Amino acid sequence: MTQCLNCETQVEGNYCPECGQAATTDRVTLKRLLQPEFLSGVFNFNRGFLAACISLLYRPGHLAMDYLRGQRKRYFNFIGLLLVLLAIEALIWSLSTNSPVTFISQAFEASLRQNSGFAGFDSKNVETVLYNQRLLYLFGVPVAALLPWLFARRLKLNFAEHMVVATFMLALSTLYAMLLIDWIGLLPLAFEHYVTFYSFSVLPVLFMNILMYWQLLGYGQYAFLLRAILAIVCAIWVNITVTLFMGLALWLVIKPA
């Protein structure tokens, strides 16, 4: 008899009689991420989408570790979670008077105008990149996972598991962006006022990213100072890495107007 990793019910047989999760759960590996049974569960809404979102709000690091330790039935698939949140955010942006797309596009153009050779660009291509910016972040996940994998060895997580953590962090950033700034874009505010709200929303999101790694690193029994430094470094590294991928995509689509 074993204990269910999801609900802690005593299990006899291959599946938990209470929640239906398999009695044994494989670790996340690069090979497993490509298996059909894993991919088929990406959008299984029988699993806890709402539970995952609530956990992201105040215990993101514990959520990631719960998932990695086998609580797969309790929480929504990490890839599906991110993609659903991205879809909701994209819908909000499409209905908004102001959005991060407007803000970033104007900031990007302003930085280009400082170059004496600036001749304009195709704004439609830039907007396409910006509307899909968080999807582009997914391409940066393997690089984002590299530094935490190298530095946080006490967690005993493999590279693929650190990719899961980075994906959860993107979901966390998306959820908090919706709560802090995206809905404000639906209001009939002047763009200048929206920019003020946008600027103030950046720090809370970064704080939650750091909190996620702080909670996660608690499983590695790090000393307080080292844990704090690693949490800050890992969170900033993930943010910088995925943002650079978006920046690269922007430069690739620039064409003279």
C-alpha positions, 0 to 999 in steps of 0.5 A: 500500500502506498500514499497518493502523492496528490491527496495523501489517500492510502492506495492499493493498486495503480490508481487512487480511489479518491482522486484518480491519480496514478499511484506512482508519478514519474519525475518531469524529464525532457523525454517525458515532456514529449510523450503523448500522454503528457501532451494530451493532458495539457488542456485537461480542465478536470484538473485544478485550473482555479486551484493553480491560480489561487496558489500562484497568488500567494504560494507560487514556489510551493505550487511548483514544488508540489507539482514536481513532487507528484501532485499532478491531479490537484493542479492544472498542467503547467503549460496549459496553465500558462497558455490559458492565462495568455489567452485571457490576457490577449482577450483583455488587450484586444478590448483595451483602450491602452495596453502594454502593447501600446506602451512598449511599442512607443518606448521601442520607437522612441529608443530607435529614434535616438539612432540617426539612421532611423527610417521607421518600421512596420508597426503591424509587425511590431504589434504582432510580436508584442501581442504574442510577447509572452508566447515568445517568452517560452522560447527563452525558458530553456535558457532561463532555467540554466542558471537556477539549475547550475546554482540551486543544486541543493534542490536536486531538480533536473534541468527539465524540472527547472524549466517547469519552474520557469514556466510557472513563473511566466504564468505567475507574471501573467496572472499578476499583470492581469490583476494589476494593470491589464484591467486598467487598460479597459478604463477610458484613461488618458495614456499618460495616466495609464503609463503611471499605473503601468510603471507601478505594476512592475515592482509587485510582479518582480517581488512575486517572482522573487518570492516564488524562488524564495519559497522554492529555495526553502526546500534546499535548506539554504542559509537565509542570506544565500537563499535571499541572494539566490532568489533575487538572482534567479528571478532577475535572470529569468526575467532578463532572459525571456525579455531578451528573446522578445527584444530579439524578435522585435529587431527581426521584424523591423522593416523600413516604413 
